Amino acid sequence: KEELRARLRVLRRLGYVGQDGVVTLKGRCAADIASGDELVLCELVFGGAFNAMTLEQLAATAACFVWQEKSESSPKLSEPLVPCLAAVRDAARRVGKVAAECNMPGAEDVDAYVEGFRPDLMEVTAAWVRGVKFGELAKMTSIFEGSVVRAVRRLEEL
């Protein structure tokens, strides 16, 4: 029961539910998201983060929501993707801080929550959007080919 109250406090503070308990437009948007972190995605959408992004940047940013496993090495991001990852992590930090302040169970470690949005497939995803052949994509990362395919399929669901 206390967890539900904490979740409602988070939703109210972030503007997903009004003080009267009515779901807002932002809340309806979050409810329609089937995979990924709904709150962080909506914070990006309603904050305008996607407005100036290219298709490559948009797809690469979405990859942060479908890949949470740590790989052997974190890739060096190209210049156009650096602000995309920063936007995701800024939104995640805002959501994580509110969740922690509202005493939501499991939300104590904001840094771990933010680090859960992994950049490991951002470059691969951007290259995929550019039309790079799968053989070349596989050479760009140490992640198994099957895992890359699953991640791309999850991007489609997002």
HUDA-V327128 format. One record per helix or strand. SS is the DSSP state (H for helix, E for strand). FROM is the first residue (numbers start at 1). LEN is the number of residues. Records with the same first field share a line. If there is no record, write none. Layout:
# HUDA-V327128
SS: FROM-LEN + FROM-LEN
This chain:
# HUDA-V327128
H: 2-13 + 25-8 + 38-9 + 55-12 + 79-23 + 110-6 + 122-9 + 134-6 + 145-13
E: 17-1 + 23-1
